[in-house]
Amino acid sequence: MGIEVHVVTTDAIERMTSGALHQGAVARVRPFRYRDLTELPGIVAAQDRTPIIVMLDGIEDPQNLGAVLRSADGAGVAAVIVPSRRTSPVTAAVARSSAGAVDTVPVIQVANLTTTLQAPVTGCTASMVTRREFTLKRRLTARQSSLLARKGRDSAGS
């Protein structure tokens, strides 16, 4: 699978990018594909350690979403779950600010975070850590929360 390269004029690049910043290069890529919640058990099973799944709510700024994805990638997060409403879609701006993490961290889009938290996921038990309970010195907005999924073990103490 090679990459086809075309040398074109600056005017052609300007037309392709509709005036967006381009630094003299343009790539045509497939649209971003959100993962489905039904894929979560496979994502969890592929982890070689206790997986961490992060759930975000209300991240409307694309650069903030990209920064969260970049941090999640660095922390080894297995997946990020976002709602379909009141959250920035994954756009070129998100991809840029994520520094490539958008291609390595699965982003799962769901209709409702509360329903998702209550739904059983095969092979996982979960505990939720809200901002109020989060004691580490991290900067979180009041709408963010994280879901810690533990494969094959009840987090209530088994």
Buried (B, 14 or more C-beta within 10 A) or exposed (E): EEEEEEEEEEEEBEEEEEEEEBEEEBEEEEEBEBBEBEEBBEBBEEBEEBBBBBBBBBBEEBBBBBBBBBBBBEEEBBBBBBBEEEBBEBBBBBBBBBEEBBEEBBBBBBEEBEEBBEEEBEBBBBEEBEEEEEEEEEEBEEBBBBBBBBBEEEEEEE
